[in-house]
Amino acid sequence: MEIISIYSLVPLISGLFVLVLGFFVWLKKPKELLHILFFFYASAIFIWLFCTFKMFNAITDEKQIFWDRFIYIGIVVS
């Protein structure tokens, strides 16, 4: 079982905040290109921060490496 540390909650809370912000900006004008791009950018940042949260909570080295590889998906996309 993975243990959630207080230090790993910061990326999770930040990621959720960024995702909600991106969603609300997109809902304001859903057909405008700038709002769509901002939502995708916020989603990429959420992926990065969520994978950071999972990596901080991983117990084994294999799980940490697994989540570390997924962090780069969010970084490359953004």
Backbone hydrogen bonds, N-H to C=O, Kabsch-Sander energy under -0.5 kcal/mol:
donor,donor_aa,acceptor,acceptor_aa,energy
4,I,2,E,-0.5
5,S,3,I,-0.7
9,L,5,S,-0.6
10,V,6,I,-0.5
12,L,8,S,-1.1
13,I,9,L,-2.8
14,S,10,V,-2.4
15,G,11,P,-2.5
16,L,12,L,-2.3
17,F,13,I,-2.2
18,V,14,S,-2.5
19,L,15,G,-2.3
20,V,16,L,-2.4
21,L,17,F,-2.4
22,G,18,V,-2.5
23,F,19,L,-2.1
24,F,20,V,-2.5
25,V,21,L,-2.2
26,W,22,G,-2.0
27,L,23,F,-2.2
28,K,24,F,-1.2
29,K,25,V,-1.0
32,E,29,K,-1.3
36,I,32,E,-1.9
37,L,33,L,-2.7
38,F,34,L,-2.0
39,F,35,H,-1.9
40,F,36,I,-2.1
41,Y,37,L,-2.3
42,A,38,F,-2.6
43,S,39,F,-2.1
44,A,40,F,-2.0
45,I,41,Y,-2.0
46,F,42,A,-2.1
47,I,43,S,-2.3
48,W,44,A,-2.1
49,L,45,I,-2.5
50,F,46,F,-3.0
51,C,47,I,-2.3
52,T,48,W,-1.6
53,F,49,L,-2.1
54,K,50,F,-2.3
55,M,51,C,-2.3
56,F,52,T,-2.3
57,N,53,F,-1.3
58,A,54,K,-0.7
58,A,55,M,-0.7
64,Q,60,T,-1.7
65,I,61,D,-2.4
66,F,62,E,-2.2
67,W,63,K,-2.4
68,D,64,Q,-2.1
69,R,65,I,-1.8
70,F,66,F,-1.2
71,I,67,W,-1.4
72,Y,68,D,-0.9
73,I,70,F,-0.8
74,G,70,F,-1.1
75,I,71,I,-1.6
76,V,72,Y,-2.6
77,V,73,I,-2.2
78,S,74,G,-1.6
